[in-house]
Amino acid sequence: MKYLALLLVYLFVAVKNSHAYLDPGTGSYILQVVVGSLLAGGYFFKDALGRFFKKTTGFFKKVSKK
């Protein structure tokens, strides 16, 4: 994993001018991907935390009744 990170850093630092063209639609596409990823990640963590707290509170309710 360490070598992969070093390789990626090297590849981004060692790049010369590419003279590439990015059309105007690329920015909106990147924005859509970023916003969609953030929303999906937020929902995933909300759902995972909800399940975790539901199980832990259920466990402690069972333990306290005994």
C-alpha positions in Angstrom: 0.0 0.0 0.0 2.9 2.3 0.8 4.5 1.6 -2.6 1.2 2.3 -4.4 0.8 5.7 -2.6 4.4 6.6 -3.5 3.8 5.5 -7.1 0.7 7.7 -7.4 2.5 10.7 -5.9 5.4 10.2 -8.4 3.0 9.9 -11.3 1.2 13.1 -10.4 4.4 15.0 -9.7 6.4 13.8 -12.7 3.8 14.8 -15.3 4.9 17.3 -17.9 2.5 19.6 -19.7 -0.2 17.5 -21.4 -1.9 20.3 -23.5 -5.2 18.4 -23.0 -8.6 19.8 -23.7 -11.4 19.5 -21.2 -14.8 20.3 -22.7 -17.3 22.3 -20.6 -19.4 19.2 -19.8 -16.5 17.6 -17.9 -16.8 20.0 -14.9 -20.5 19.3 -14.4 -19.8 15.6 -14.7 -17.1 15.7 -12.0 -19.4 17.7 -9.8 -22.2 15.1 -10.2 -19.8 12.3 -9.3 -18.5 14.1 -6.2 -22.0 15.1 -5.0 -23.4 11.6 -5.7 -20.5 10.0 -3.9 -20.9 12.2 -0.8 -24.6 11.6 -0.6 -24.2 7.8 -1.0 -21.4 7.8 1.6 -23.6 9.8 4.0 -26.5 7.5 3.6 -24.3 4.4 4.0 -22.8 5.7 7.3 -26.2 6.9 8.6 -27.6 3.5 7.9 -24.7 1.7 9.4 -24.7 3.8 12.5 -28.4 3.4 12.9 -28.1 -0.4 12.8 -25.2 -0.3 15.2 -27.0 1.9 17.8 -30.2 -0.2 17.4 -28.3 -3.4 18.2 -26.4 -1.9 21.1 -29.5 -0.3 22.7 -31.3 -3.6 22.2 -28.5 -5.5 23.9 -28.4 -3.2 26.8 -32.2 -3.3 27.2 -32.0 -7.1 27.4 -29.1 -7.0 29.9 -30.8 -4.5 32.1 -34.1 -6.6 32.3 -32.3 -9.6 33.6 
